[in-house]
């Protein structure tokens, strides 16, 4: 990136060039003693220059893709069955549940339960969520919570920050639960 400040203005304006092609311009203003970078042509303001440059590098399809994502989010938020789900786990890979929570679209907590994982907790996971084995000692097992979880999730749309990870954890719990039922029935 190369920044060029026109000499014919007193304003703090820079033209931004990448590979000899002008990609846009940014202005700087003081905000509470720190610079605030504004991207000209958009309404965006950024505290860091690097963040202000990113919009200038967006592909031409960005506006359309952003509107598609916003439309998807509006449809999702209009659905009264929506649940935002969070699953905390024993580890960062092939993990089991230590906490499961869900809120509805209004932000009302629907479920928030600690889960005894019957598996060791990895220190990396504890560093992320702060849930210790002591906290889980008296928690119910996933199988004990399954009827309540089934009631909560039945007929609902669920979203999560890392849905593929959370879904994998829940599927792993269900496989373990059903294998346990089969083993108990064979005994």
N, C-alpha and C positions, 0 to 999 in steps of 0.2 A: 504494500500500500504506500502511496505517496500522497502527501497533503500539500496543497497549494493554496496560499492565501492571496486573494486578489488585492492588488495595491490600491484600487480605486474605492475602497470602503473602510470605514472606521469600525464596522461591525466585526465581531469575531466569527468570521465565516471561512470555512476551508472547503475547497473542492477536493474530492477524494478520487484518486486515480489508481487503477489496478491494471498492470500490463499496458500502460499508456492509454487506457480507456477510462473516461470519466464515468464513475458509477453513481455519483450523487454528491451531495454536500451536507456538511454538518455545521451547526453553530454552537457556540459555547456561551453560557450565561452563568452568573454567580447565583447559587442557591444555598443559603445558610452557610456561606463561607466556602463552599465546595463548588466545583464546576458541574453544570448540568448540561449534557450534550443533547441537542435536539437534531433529529434527522429531518432535513427539509423535504417537503413533499408528503410527510406523514405527520401524525400527531404524537409520535413517540418521543419520549424524553428518557435519557439514561444517565446514571451517575458515572459510569465508566465508558471511556472512549471505545474500548473493544466491543462493548454491548451496543453502542451506537452504530458501529460499522457493520455488524451482522445483518441488519435490515437491508443494507445496500447490496449485500451479496445474495439476497433471496432470489430464487428463480422466478421467472415471469408467471409461473403457475401458482405462486404462493397465495395471492389474493383469492383466487378461486378455491384452492384447497382449504384456506382458512375459513371461508364461508361455508364450505361443505362440512367442516368439523363443527362450526358453530351451529349449523342447522341440525346436525346429528345430536349435539348436546341439548339443544332446545327440545327436540322430540323426546329424548331420553328423560329430561327433567319434567316434561309434561306427563310422563307415565306415572300414575299413582302407585304402581307396584315396585318402583325403583328402590333398590337397597345399595348403599355403598358399603362394601365389605372390606375388612382388614383381618389378616391372619398373621399372627406372630408364631415363630417356629423354633424348633430345636437347633436348626443349622441353616446354612445358606444353600445347601443342595440336598436332595433326597431327605427332606426333613419331615418332622411330625408337628402337629399343632400344640402350642402352649397357651394361646389365647385366640379367641375368635370374637369379632364384634361386627355389628352392622347398624347403620343408621338409615332412616327413611329419607325421602327427598326434602322433608322439612327440617331435618337435622335431629330428629328424635331418636334416641338410642333404643333400638329394638332388642338387641342382645349384646352382652359384653361378659364373656365367661372365660376364666382361666381353665386350662385343660391339662390334666396330668398326662404327660406324653408317653410314659413307659419307655423312654429312650433317653440317652444322655444329652445334656445341653452343651452345645459347642460354645466356647468362650467368644467366638466372633459373633454369634447370634445374641448372646447376653449383652455384648457391647452395643448392639443395635437397639434392642428393646428393653434391656434392664430387668428382665424377668429372671429371677433366680430359682434354683431348685427348692429353696425354702418356701417361696411363694406358692409353688405348685404342689407341695407335699399333701395338702388336704383337698386339692382340686379334683373334680370328677374326671373320669376317663372320657374319651371321645364317645365311646359306645353309650355311656350314661346320658350324654347330651344329645345323642342322635335324634330321639323323638322330638325334642324341643327345636333342634336345628331344622328338622324336616318340616315342622309347622311354620317356622319363620321363613324358610326359603321357598316353600311350595307355591308355585304360580307367580313367583317374583322375578323381576329382572335384576341381576346382580352386576355391579361394576366394581373394579378394584384397580389400584395403581399398577400392580403387577399381576394381572388376572391370570396369566399363564402359570406363574409360580403358585399363586394361591389355589387355583383349581387343581394343580398337580398335588399339592399337599392334601387337599380334601379327598381327592381320588385315592391317594396312598392310604389315608385313614380308613376310607370305606373298604378298600381291598383287605387291609389288615383286619378290620372288623368282621367282614364276611368270611374270611379264612378262619378266624377264631370261632365263628358260629359253626362252620363245617367241621372243624376239629372237635368241638364240644359234642356235636351230634354223632360223630363217629365213635366217640369214647364210650 
